[in-house]
Amino acid sequence: MKVLLLKDAKEDDCGQDPYIRELGLYGLEATLIPVLSFEFLSLPSFSEKLSHPEGYGGLIFTSPRAVEAVELCLEKDNKTEVWKHSLREKWNAKSVYVVGNATASLVNKIGLDTEGANSGNAEKLAEYICSRESPALPLLFPCGTVKGEILPKMLKDRGIPMESITVYQKIPHPGIQVNLNSYYSKQGVPASITFFSPSGLMYSLKHIQELSGDSIDRIKFAAIGPSTARALTAQGLRVSCMAESPTPLALAKGLQVALQAPS
């Protein structure tokens, strides 16, 4: 059964995207089409903040892109050695909170220990942070231009200081239309389409509606996370599957159930 995942490919240690492999084990033939590109912002300012861990109670990462921003800061400002010899250790003495295993894995690669990875979404991570001892210093939160308000609001309501800095913005991937046209002409209408973010939905839905025509009612729409599910519902589309966590296994299990259900 053919399914479409609107995300870019990420090879793991086995040289294959973990979503393609996991869905394949469940008998699903997955194709990946990227719908987002990213531009990085405010890196000099972010780099300066990273150089002063003594001013913060810890870090919060809710996306792989925020971790990439750290890597870019270290490369551009020749701070890699300083990071290895002192900065990394100073940040590791504090809490480094993350959402999801993919983000946690990237944070681990830059040498930081993480907590909260299993929380699954920003709301649950906020609950986890609130359950910990409240830091006197603010938590540094590098984020995108479109960030959910749930986490900042929950921390504010509990009196936990936080300082956010916008380090990237999402833009439409330049190849969305061409890649979708190619997929539909070769593979036909997929049994399911999975969206990974509200932005990805916004940039691709019009093309999908045009290409699917009347067959759009047969497609089982899936979402990674509650914010994407809400965005689908707001567009008048039925959410047949919401992955319980942002992992290949959770999506594979959810799609298996959704695709067996009658339309």
C-alpha positions as CSV (number, residue, x, y, z in Angstrom):
1,M,0.0,0.0,0.0
2,K,1.4,3.4,-1.1
3,V,1.7,6.1,1.5
4,L,3.2,9.6,1.1
5,L,5.2,11.4,3.9
6,L,5.7,15.1,3.5
7,K,9.1,15.4,5.0
8,D,12.8,15.4,4.0
9,A,14.8,12.2,4.0
10,K,17.1,11.7,7.0
11,E,19.5,8.7,6.8
12,D,20.3,6.9,10.0
13,D,23.3,4.7,10.8
14,C,22.0,2.1,8.4
15,G,21.9,4.5,5.5
16,Q,18.1,4.6,5.2
17,D,15.4,6.9,6.4
18,P,14.0,5.3,9.6
19,Y,10.4,6.2,8.5
20,I,10.7,4.3,5.2
21,R,12.2,1.3,6.9
22,E,9.7,1.1,9.8
23,L,6.7,1.6,7.5
24,G,8.1,-1.0,5.2
25,L,8.1,-3.5,8.0
26,Y,4.3,-2.9,8.3
27,G,3.8,-3.5,4.6
28,L,3.6,0.1,3.6
29,E,5.5,1.6,0.6
30,A,6.5,5.1,1.8
31,T,7.7,7.9,-0.4
32,L,9.2,11.1,1.1
33,I,8.6,14.5,-0.4
34,P,10.1,17.6,1.4
35,V,7.8,20.5,1.7
36,L,9.9,22.8,3.9
37,S,13.2,24.7,3.6
38,F,14.7,26.8,6.4
39,E,16.5,30.1,6.7
40,F,18.6,30.7,9.8
41,L,18.3,34.0,11.7
42,S,20.0,36.0,14.5
43,L,23.0,33.6,14.7
44,P,25.5,36.2,16.0
45,S,23.1,37.1,18.9
46,F,22.5,33.4,19.6
47,S,26.2,32.6,19.5
48,E,26.8,35.3,22.1
49,K,24.2,33.7,24.4
50,L,25.7,30.3,23.9
51,S,29.1,31.7,25.1
52,H,27.6,32.7,28.4
53,P,26.0,29.6,30.0
54,E,26.4,31.3,33.4
55,G,23.5,33.5,32.5
56,Y,21.0,30.7,32.0
57,G,19.4,27.8,33.9
58,G,19.5,25.5,31.0
59,L,18.4,25.0,27.3
60,I,15.1,23.9,25.6
61,F,15.2,22.3,22.1
62,T,11.9,21.5,20.5
63,S,13.1,21.0,16.9
64,P,16.2,19.6,15.1
65,R,16.6,23.0,13.3
66,A,17.3,24.7,16.6
67,V,20.2,22.3,17.2
68,E,21.5,22.9,13.7
69,A,21.5,26.6,14.6
70,V,23.9,25.8,17.5
71,E,26.2,23.9,15.1
72,L,26.2,26.8,12.7
73,C,27.1,29.2,15.5
74,L,30.0,27.0,16.5
75,E,31.3,26.7,12.9
76,K,30.9,30.3,11.9
77,D,32.5,31.7,15.0
78,N,35.3,29.1,15.3
79,K,34.0,28.1,18.7
80,T,34.2,24.4,18.2
81,E,37.3,24.0,20.3
82,V,36.0,26.3,23.0
83,W,32.8,24.3,23.0
84,K,34.7,21.0,23.4
85,H,37.0,22.2,26.2
86,S,34.7,24.4,28.3
87,L,31.3,25.6,27.1
88,R,29.9,22.1,26.6
89,E,30.8,21.1,30.1
90,K,29.2,24.3,31.5
91,W,25.9,23.7,29.7
92,N,25.9,20.0,30.7
93,A,26.0,21.2,34.4
94,K,22.5,22.5,33.6
95,S,19.2,21.0,32.4
96,V,18.9,20.5,28.6
97,Y,15.3,19.7,27.8
98,V,14.2,18.2,24.4
99,V,11.1,17.0,22.6
100,G,11.4,13.8,20.6
101,N,14.2,11.3,20.0
102,A,15.3,12.8,16.7
103,T,16.0,16.1,18.4
104,A,17.6,14.4,21.4
105,S,19.9,12.4,19.1
106,L,21.2,15.6,17.5
107,V,21.7,17.3,20.9
108,N,23.6,14.2,22.0
109,K,25.9,14.6,18.9
110,I,27.0,18.0,20.0
111,G,27.9,16.5,23.4
112,L,25.0,17.5,25.6
113,D,23.0,15.2,27.8
114,T,19.2,15.5,27.5
115,E,16.1,15.0,29.5
116,G,12.4,15.0,28.6
117,A,12.9,13.4,25.1
118,N,10.0,10.9,25.7
119,S,7.5,13.7,26.4
120,G,6.5,13.6,22.7
121,N,5.2,17.2,22.2
122,A,5.8,20.7,23.6
123,E,2.9,20.6,26.0
124,K,4.1,17.4,27.7
125,L,7.6,18.7,27.8
126,A,6.3,21.9,29.5
127,E,4.6,19.6,32.1
128,Y,7.9,17.8,32.6
129,I,9.9,21.0,33.1
130,C,7.2,22.3,35.5
131,S,7.6,19.1,37.6
132,R,11.3,19.8,38.0
133,E,13.0,22.1,40.4
134,S,12.4,25.7,39.2
135,P,15.7,27.4,38.0
136,A,16.4,30.9,39.3
137,L,18.0,31.8,35.9
138,P,16.0,31.8,32.6
139,L,15.9,28.7,30.3
140,L,17.3,29.6,26.8
141,F,14.8,28.5,24.1
142,P,16.1,28.8,20.5
143,C,13.0,28.5,18.3
144,G,11.4,29.2,14.9
145,T,9.3,32.2,13.9
146,V,6.2,30.0,14.1
147,K,6.4,28.5,17.6
148,G,3.6,27.1,19.6
149,E,2.5,29.3,22.5
150,I,1.6,26.4,24.8
151,L,5.1,25.8,26.2
152,P,6.0,29.5,26.9
153,K,2.6,30.1,28.5
154,M,2.7,27.0,30.7
155,L,6.2,28.0,32.0
156,K,5.2,31.6,32.5
157,D,2.1,30.5,34.4
158,R,4.3,28.5,36.7
159,G,6.8,31.3,37.2
160,I,9.6,29.5,35.4
161,P,11.7,32.1,33.6
162,M,12.4,31.6,29.9
163,E,14.2,33.6,27.2
164,S,13.3,32.7,23.7
165,I,15.4,33.7,20.6
166,T,14.2,33.1,17.0
167,V,16.9,31.3,15.1
168,Y,15.2,30.0,12.0
169,Q,12.1,30.5,9.8
170,K,10.3,28.0,7.6
171,I,9.9,28.7,3.9
172,P,8.3,26.5,1.2
173,H,10.5,24.0,-0.4
174,P,11.1,25.1,-4.0
175,G,10.4,21.6,-5.5
176,I,7.0,20.9,-3.8
177,Q,4.8,21.3,-6.9
178,V,7.2,19.4,-9.3
179,N,7.8,16.6,-6.9
180,L,4.1,16.1,-6.1
181,N,3.2,16.2,-9.8
182,S,5.8,13.6,-10.5
183,Y,4.6,11.4,-7.6
184,Y,0.9,11.5,-8.7
185,S,1.7,10.8,-12.4
186,K,3.8,7.8,-11.5
187,Q,2.2,6.3,-8.4
188,G,-1.4,7.7,-8.5
189,V,-3.4,8.8,-5.5
190,P,-1.8,7.5,-2.3
191,A,-3.7,5.6,0.3
192,S,-2.5,8.0,3.0
193,I,-0.7,11.3,3.4
194,T,1.2,12.2,6.5
195,F,1.9,15.9,7.5
196,F,4.7,16.7,9.9
197,S,3.9,20.3,10.7
198,P,1.2,23.0,10.2
199,S,3.6,24.9,7.9
200,G,4.1,21.8,5.7
201,L,0.3,21.4,5.5
202,M,-0.1,25.1,4.5
203,Y,2.5,24.9,1.7
204,S,1.4,21.7,0.2
205,L,-2.4,21.3,0.6
206,K,-3.5,23.3,-2.4
207,H,-1.3,21.2,-4.7
208,I,-2.6,17.9,-3.1
209,Q,-6.2,19.0,-3.5
210,E,-5.7,19.8,-7.2
211,L,-3.9,16.6,-7.9
212,S,-6.3,14.4,-5.9
213,G,-9.5,15.8,-7.3
214,D,-12.6,13.8,-6.2
215,S,-10.3,11.0,-4.9
216,I,-9.3,13.2,-2.0
217,D,-12.1,11.7,0.1
218,R,-10.4,8.3,-0.1
219,I,-7.1,9.5,1.3
220,K,-6.4,8.8,5.0
221,F,-4.8,11.9,6.4
222,A,-2.3,11.5,9.2
223,A,-0.6,14.0,11.5
224,I,2.6,13.9,13.6
225,G,1.5,15.7,16.8
226,P,-1.6,17.5,18.0
227,S,-0.8,21.0,16.5
228,T,-0.6,19.4,13.0
229,A,-3.8,17.5,13.6
230,R,-5.6,20.7,14.7
231,A,-4.4,22.4,11.5
232,L,-5.8,19.5,9.4
233,T,-9.2,19.8,11.1
234,A,-9.2,23.5,10.6
235,Q,-8.9,22.9,6.8
236,G,-12.0,20.7,7.0
237,L,-10.0,17.4,6.6
238,R,-10.7,14.3,8.7
239,V,-7.6,13.2,10.7
240,S,-7.6,9.4,10.4
241,C,-4.4,9.0,12.4
242,M,-2.4,11.0,14.9
243,A,0.9,9.4,15.8
244,E,1.1,9.0,19.6
245,S,4.7,10.2,19.5
246,P,6.9,11.7,16.8
247,T,8.6,8.4,15.9
248,P,8.5,6.0,12.9
249,L,7.1,3.2,15.1
250,A,4.2,5.3,16.4
251,L,3.3,6.5,12.9
252,A,3.6,2.9,11.4
253,K,1.3,1.5,14.1
254,G,-1.2,4.4,13.7
255,L,-1.3,4.1,9.9
256,Q,-1.7,0.3,10.1
257,V,-4.9,0.8,12.2
258,A,-6.2,3.7,10.1
259,L,-5.7,1.9,6.7
260,Q,-7.5,-1.2,7.9
261,A,-10.5,0.9,9.1
262,P,-13.4,1.3,6.6
263,S,-13.5,4.7,4.9
